[in-house]
Amino acid sequence: DGIVCDRGSSNTTISNNTVSGNACGIRLYSPNNRVQGNLIGLDVTGSTAAGNMHDGILCDLGSDHTVIVNNVVSGNRRTGVYLESLN
């Protein structure tokens, strides 16, 4: 994965990154994070796909109260943003 917020890394801000060519672009396991202003699944120009193999942003169980705002997410093989659920 490109960026991982593992359990215990809550209250993290992930901003202004280019995250491409990984399994998942950004994977969150911890609560209260903010993901903003990133290019996910694109090259640095934001105009060419350079997707991640799975999801652009994956919010696993335990990533409650995470804010995802003002990102460009495209070109990923599965989903842009995947929110894990107990149901």
Secondary structure, DSSP 4 states (H G I P E B T S, - for coil): --EEE-TT--S-EEES-EE-SSSSSEEE-SSS-EEES-EESB-TTSSSB---SS-SEEE-TT-TT-EEES-EE---SS-SEEE----
